Amino acid sequence: MSQQTREQREQWGSRAGFLMAAIGSAVGLGNIWRFPAEAYKNGGGAFLLPYLVALLTAGLPLLILEYTVGRKYRKSPPAAFRQISRPAEVIGWWQVAICFVIASYYAVIVAWAVRYAGFSFGKDWGKDPEKFFAGDFLHAGSEPGLPSSFVGNVFWPLLAVWIVVLAILALGVRRGIERANKVFIPALVFFFVILVVRAVTLDGAAKGLDALFSPDWGALTDGSVWVAAYGQIFFSLSIGFGIMVTYASYLGRRADLTGSALVAGFANSSFEILAGIGVFATLGFMAQANGAAVGDVVSEGVGLAFIAFPAVISQMPLGAAFGVIFFVSLAIAGLTSLVSIVQVVISAVQDRTGMRRVPAVWTVGGLVAVVSLLLFPTDAGLSLLDAADHFINQYGIALAALVFLVIMAWVVRRLRPFQAHADETSAVRLGTWWRVCLGVITPLVLGWMMVDSLRKEFDENYGGYPSSFLAWAGWGVAIGALLVGVLISLIPWRDAPVEDEAEREEVR
């Protein structure tokens, strides 16, 4: 029996500690820079209806399922899925590979935010934030391709980010991850409330909020709006790539799973709406200052955070303070998510090899950090990040979740036993709705998302990138994660977990 098996598995110190960590994982960059633009493009205030439906029929049910699998088997995704069904181990390692990829580029965005918090004091981006970001700061190459030079502006803050992340992880679940989130999450809420209060008092804020929340009820008849709502819920809750299975594996046996999922899910959505208010109030100010329509200044992702917002900061009263708060908030949100993503990889390797936490953190986490430091603080970093992020999200996270649900609901048919396990210790009991959502609604929506995304992919190249570049930086990354998952699952376990035969008999 391995050292990892003999040792008692770590546990959260309290339910509040687990919830802080789960909320910290869910509240990330996408809440701040993706949700507002998605809502604006898909019906404004009317978008909140499909968003709520998506939360209730896909987000929360899948979150509860992942909590249940993690708490029941008390293992990382590969080991837990192996106990459910031997072939399902592939999904677990696939998710671990996905987390490895995401962590390697997610860290660099946190490093950008750290640098921009410093730039905010003197508004160092000048009169052309776009030129500053791509040229002076990132030294991005004119054509996408392999890295040819390092960028010190990014390398050193990225190294600092990795040192902080690995130090938190080395301290363990209770002393590291839990304590860090108990500091970071209240700080994030505090800073963001200040930011939102300042934003809504700007001239033109009402114009921005009106653009965001004015409902276009006709949009509800458009299927793409509903797909966008499900996509937003899916990518903002940290579900589908092993994080919540891993975090729930450190729960006590009597933890309330359903109640915890409801708290984490609604806290995440509340923060998204708060972020939408802050972002669009600020964009309303920018539109009024420039004599433009709000639609002309709306952007999302990297463009919103590192180009549009610096432009706003340069024009607004007390812009330096606003900029520092915004970018510190962005860094904190990214950091708490990054810790959870790397923890999936470390936990899986610990379960697989029996390594103790500290050697696993510095070996495995160090490997992720090295890959990140070699690829992304370079002249090719921006294009590599953009391509990898798009393809690993669309054809990694979403596809892995679809396969996982199909296997759980229709192949091994474990939803009833999982429901019974969750109900044993949960204040809110699950009903038939939960199985219908996971067995029918969510797989159908995810399947449609795959079809819709592939159709767009074949209509035109993502981001206008050359096919040769997307072949290895996009498709290659997504397919490579799956192949890695398959290959690792073929390596025999020295101390193989035993499948849950009693439960298999119950299903039969």
Order of alpha helices (4+ residues) and beta strands (2+ residues): alpha-alpha-alpha-alpha-alpha-alpha-alpha-alpha-alpha-alpha-alpha-alpha-alpha-alpha-alpha-alpha-alpha-alpha-alpha-alpha-alpha-alpha-alpha-alpha-alpha-alpha-alpha
